[in-house]
Amino acid sequence: MAVFCQHCGNGFPMSARFCSNCGAAVPVIQPIPGRPLIRPRVGRQIAGVCLAIAQANAWDVTVVRIIAVLCLFFSSGLAGVAYLAAWIGIPEEPPPLPGPIPTGV
């Protein structure tokens, strides 16, 4: 992705801190806060979709689950189709790697 100066329009690499043409400071792009949208293996009830949405947005998982159930009833099943699509589309958390074998057990 190319980055351009907001003052003169000169292109420069992503690692640049100042424009080589006019000397203007390059604004720092802040990363988006939160976790990636991944269905965790621990703590999920059905497929982990509500838990994934809650963790990615730093919301309470109980509130997300209540909203999901209300949407299921009031949307004539459209929320159920969206839940299934999210179940298929949101990747699952990778399995934990096995640790070293404890000695003396």
C-alpha positions in Angstrom: 0.0 0.0 0.0 1.5 3.3 -1.1 1.5 6.3 1.3 1.3 9.8 0.0 2.1 13.2 1.6 -0.9 15.2 2.5 0.9 18.5 1.7 2.6 17.9 -1.7 1.3 14.5 -2.8 4.7 12.8 -3.0 4.7 9.0 -2.6 7.0 7.4 0.0 7.5 4.0 1.7 5.4 2.9 4.7 8.5 3.2 7.0 9.1 6.9 6.3 8.5 9.4 9.1 9.0 12.6 7.0 8.2 13.5 3.4 11.4 13.5 1.3 10.0 16.3 -0.9 8.6 18.9 1.4 9.8 17.7 4.9 6.3 17.4 6.4 5.8 14.9 9.2 3.9 11.7 8.2 0.9 11.0 10.5 1.2 7.7 12.4 -1.5 5.2 11.5 -2.9 3.7 14.7 -3.8 0.0 14.7 -7.4 -0.8 15.3 -7.9 -1.8 19.0 -9.5 -5.1 19.9 -8.9 -8.7 19.2 -9.3 -10.4 15.8 -12.6 -12.1 15.0 -11.8 -15.7 15.9 -14.2 -18.3 17.4 -12.5 -19.4 20.7 -12.5 -23.0 21.8 -13.1 -22.3 25.5 -16.3 -20.6 26.8 -18.6 -21.1 23.8 -22.1 -22.4 24.0 -23.0 -23.6 20.5 -20.4 -22.4 17.9 -18.7 -19.5 19.6 -20.1 -16.8 17.2 -21.5 -14.6 20.0 -18.4 -15.1 22.1 -16.2 -14.1 19.1 -18.2 -11.0 18.4 -18.2 -10.0 22.1 -14.4 -10.5 22.5 -13.6 -8.7 19.3 -15.5 -5.6 20.3 -14.9 -5.8 24.1 -18.6 -6.3 24.9 -20.3 -8.5 27.5 -21.0 -11.9 25.9 -24.3 -12.2 27.8 -25.6 -9.1 26.2 -24.6 -10.3 22.7 -26.3 -13.6 23.3 -29.5 -12.0 24.4 -29.5 -9.7 21.4 -28.9 -12.7 19.2 -31.8 -14.6 20.6 -34.1 -11.6 20.3 -33.0 -11.1 16.7 -33.7 -14.7 16.0 -37.3 -14.4 17.2 -38.1 -11.0 15.7 -36.4 -11.5 12.3 -38.3 -14.6 11.3 -35.2 -16.7 11.2 -33.0 -14.3 9.3 -30.7 -14.0 12.3 -30.4 -17.8 12.3 -29.1 -17.7 8.7 -26.7 -15.0 9.7 -25.5 -17.1 12.6 -24.9 -20.1 10.4 -23.0 -17.9 7.9 -20.9 -16.5 10.8 -20.3 -20.0 12.0 -18.9 -20.9 8.6 -17.1 -17.6 7.9 -15.4 -16.8 11.2 -12.3 -18.9 11.6 -11.9 -21.1 14.7 -9.1 -20.6 17.1 -6.1 -22.9 16.3 -5.7 -25.8 18.7 -3.1 -25.3 21.5 0.3 -26.8 20.9 1.2 -29.6 23.2 3.7 -28.6 25.9 6.7 -30.5 27.1 6.1 -33.7 28.9 6.4 -33.0 32.7 9.2 -34.9 34.3 8.8 -36.9 37.5 5.1 -37.5 37.1 
